[in-house]
Amino acid sequence: MPAVAVLGLSLVALLGLGKGALLCLSRQFRMQGDYVLGGLFPLGSAEETELNHRTRPDSIMCPRYGGDIRGKGGEEAVCPWVCVPRPGVRCQPPMILCGFRLSATGLFLVMALKMAVEEINNSSTLLPGLKLGYDLFDTCSEPVVTMKPSLMFLAKVDSRSIAAYCNYTQYQPRVLAVIGPHSSELARITGKFFGFFLMPQVSYGASMDKLSNRETFPSFFRTVPSNRVQLEAIVTLLHHFSWNWVAALGSDDEYGREGLSTFSNLAHARNICVAHESLVLLPRTDSPWLGKVQDVLHQVNQSEVHVVVLFASEKAVYSLFQYSIRHSLTPKVWVGSDAWLMSNLVMTLPGIHQVGTILGFLQQGALLPEFSSYMETQLSLAADPAFCASLGAEQDLEEDVVGPRCPQCDQITLQNLSAGLVHNLSAGQLHYQIFATYAAVYSVAQALHHTLRCSTSSCPAQEPVRPWQVSTGQGLQDHRPKPVSVVCSFWVSLAPPFPIVQLLDNMYNMSFRVRGLELQFNDTGNVAMEYELKMWVWQRLTPKLHTVGTFNGSLHLQNAHMNWHTPDNQVPVSQCSQECREGQVRQVKGFHSCCYDCVDCKAGSYRQNPDDLTCTLCNQDQWSPERSTRCFPRMPRFLEWSDPPVLLLLLLLGLVLGLVLAALGLFIYHRDSPLVQASGGPLACFGLACLGPVCLSILLFPGWPGTARCLAQQPMAHLPLTGCLSTLFLQAAETFVESELPPAWVAWVHSHVRGPRAWLLVLLLVLVEATLCSWSLTAFPPKVVMDWQVLPREVLVHCHMHSWVGLGLMHVTNITLAFLCFLGTFLVQSQPGHYNRARSLTFAMLAYFVTWVSFVPLYTNMQMLYQPAVQMGAILLCALGILAIFHLPKCYLLLWWPELNTPEFFLGQGPSDTTDGSGSGGRDRAQGEPE
């Protein structure tokens, strides 16, 4: 800032002109005008002992002399105010006796008000022809001290008394509006006080959110944003750096308590955990206070947080950091509030660079480049004896009541004051507060300009203006509350109508422009201003404020300009638990949601948001792997033609079907041979042909399941199988009759199991099976279902068998026929020299039973996707068993033993033996062959 350097050089030059001369600053705190503004500024500091031991409502004044302030270990000390030594006492380490305590910041704010008033008085467009005056007092940063000048503002013009009236509408106080005070604690007191009289009050530093309550503070305005906006910016900053494990400390006053409460609510909404929250007591000299400060810092360190939000007053922060430096506590990131971020008291604390990284938000303000030259002029005048002598002639009526306006200002020398001023201005951290004070004056002036209906060249003649009343408007009636007693409202109503326009009316939602910035009061008296993120950067152990970001609802950072206290300038980490990996959720342990274990999401669930505490289940038509962050759509799955089991079964189908066709062709070719006739003739060919549809029925199982396909699967397999088994049953019955019944019965049985009656019996058995299949499909119809539970990543589409009873009904006929065949041939004795049909039937039925008995456990234990393949295999094996055991041996005899294809061997006709060699040889060969 070039202007700062100019002021520093000017102050140094002034040292030679007024070295050792006392200043007369306090006499510049009052100026007459058409309209007077009251001002409350923090210039001094009241003694704690004086405030704690009051027994009488006597006067409280800022002390001329302060106590000693010792530094760390007594070897180094700092006076937080501008220090002026008393005669005979040197102001240097190891002990500093501060003779007079003057806040350099407060002095700057006073000068900002004076400069704004002088600019307005010299302006030809704002309040032309009118002159603003001011009446400024020191608050000592204490409520009891602030009350007396506040009462003085409300006194009648040219008097020091406040009368009690029923109606204050005609009351004319000394000042039109009040600028200040600087702190929220004082503003809460004066705001209610001035609010009763509806006197406009514009603060340049009070930021508590409670001050926005229009019912409690109807006339309060401020040129700084509410603390809530600042805390929203702080929470956004914490969230940006993933600092979700922080400590929150506040001063033990209204400012700190409200800040902590608001911060806790905002932090909780952003999933930021406050590991430790406590209040820092305001500094005192007793040992219990020191013990409580130690406890606070000990608990902060014990919580293992690396980021601390410090929403406190400068005195509380000073004492906290002083103890932290003395005991060399672990450096941390301190996110501060604007109440102490620019405090010269804190910035000049020896060893402050040891506490870690300090950053915080300050409202944006326009630079006042001519302020440095204005300060130079005012200090020059204050050091000029002639100028001071000219001010002495004016009598200050308030001094005998409130005391000197700023006794510290008059007792210091320019030499003592300049060092503090140069330090504060060179730090570049005061233009925010200076601008806020400057803008407060302009807001009142602009409202007064509109209220008086001034033009750019003149203001109409007006009657005396009251704080709540400006002029008698034509046809304008105010609807806001007037300073009228509720008890006396009846008497007020007797007064004639008095249409007025209040100054407050024009301040509500008023827009005004100050140094290029467009500002506007909203309904709650706040202004919307952009925040700048400031970081303390040390240069030779002296901190400077660097802008590293902005906040105007959203945060914008300049990461490259940030300097952290960590090695390699890495962003500090302040988390109770590390961030979970992708697909993991937090399992909270303890009371804080930020302390957790990371748990993997199982298959079928996923992590929707990084802050989720439980995994979210996928929809029914979706799937997810373990540790997933999304779900995927399920694809339909069924037994496809390309599945390896299906391909193997199709190869087996081709083999079995080829054998069936070959055997059927061989039987048809030798249909008149004794072998075929002994096997049943045409019935044998029919039974063998039925095995073909049985095999082909497995083609209904692969592919996309349909309703018709599901209904046809079982009947198409069991109906032809019934036709095959019925022909075998006829042969088994004939074999049983011939071997076990008397010869008289044989002819009767042959008449029923041969010829047309045999075909009728086969047809009847097939009809019985068809009836049972129809009953099963009607009572227990299979359905196409989509099963979401069987496969983890796909949906299984299959034919659902409604009940085992339905499947059993379809098997009743075939099981009965197979059992009768097995029972009728199992005990039949073979005849030597003849073909034994009974054994082939017995083993064929045994293969049937083994196949279907094995099918039940295999089917129930097989994965549902491949259950149709089990049915396919059972059908093929059943057909192959009958074919291989009953029909293929006959084909073998037809092809490789044609000489045995004789009536004697298969039908038992002709002589049982012969005497020639050929006949004997043939019989012996036949007997030597396996039966």
Secondary structure, 3 states (H helix, E strand, C coil): CHHHHHHHHHHHHHHHHHCCCECCCHHHCEECCCEEEEEEECCCCCCHHHHHCCCCCCCCCCCCCCCEEECHHHCCCCCCCECCCCCCCCCECCEEECCCCECHHHHHHHHHHHHHHHHHHCCCCCCCCCCEEEEEEECCCCHHHHHHHHHHHHCECCCCCCCCCCECCCCCECCCEEECCCCHHHHHHHHHHHHHCCCCEEECCCCCHHHHCCCCCCCEEECCCCHHHHHHHHHHHHHHCCCCEEEEEEECCHHHHHHHHHHHHHHHHCCCEEEEEEEECCCCCCHHHHHHHHHHHHHHHHCCCCEEEEECCHHHHHHHHHHHHHCCCCCEEEEECCCCCCCHHHHCCCCHHHHEEEEEEEECCCCCCCHHHHHHHHHHHHCCHHHHHHHCCCCCCCHHHHCCCCHHHHHCEHHHHHHHHHHHHHHCCCHHHHHHHHHHHHHHHHHHHHHCCCCCCCCCCCCCCCCCCCEECCCCCCCCCCCECCCCHHHHHCCCCCCEECHHHHHCCCEEEECCEEEEECCCCCECCCEEEEEEEEECCEEEEEEEEEECCCEEECHHHCCCCCHHHCCCCCCCCCCCCCCEEEEECCCCCCCEEEEECCCCEECCCCCCCCCEECCCCEECCCCCCCCEECEEECCCCCCHHHHHHHHHHHHHHHHHHHHHHHHHHCCCCHHHHHCCCHHHHHHHHHHHHHHHHHHHCCCCCCHHHHHHHHHHHHHHHHHHHHHHHHHHHHHHHHHHCCHHHHHHHHHHHCCHHHHHHHHHHHHHHHHHHHHHHHHCCCEEEEECCCCCCEEEEEEECCCHHHHHHHHHHHHHHHHHHHHHHHCCCCCCCCCCHHHHHHHHHHHHHHHHHHHHHHHHHCCHHHHHHHHHHHHHHHHHHHHHHHHHHHHHHHHHCHHHCCHHHHCCCCCCCCCCHHHHHHHHHHHHCCC
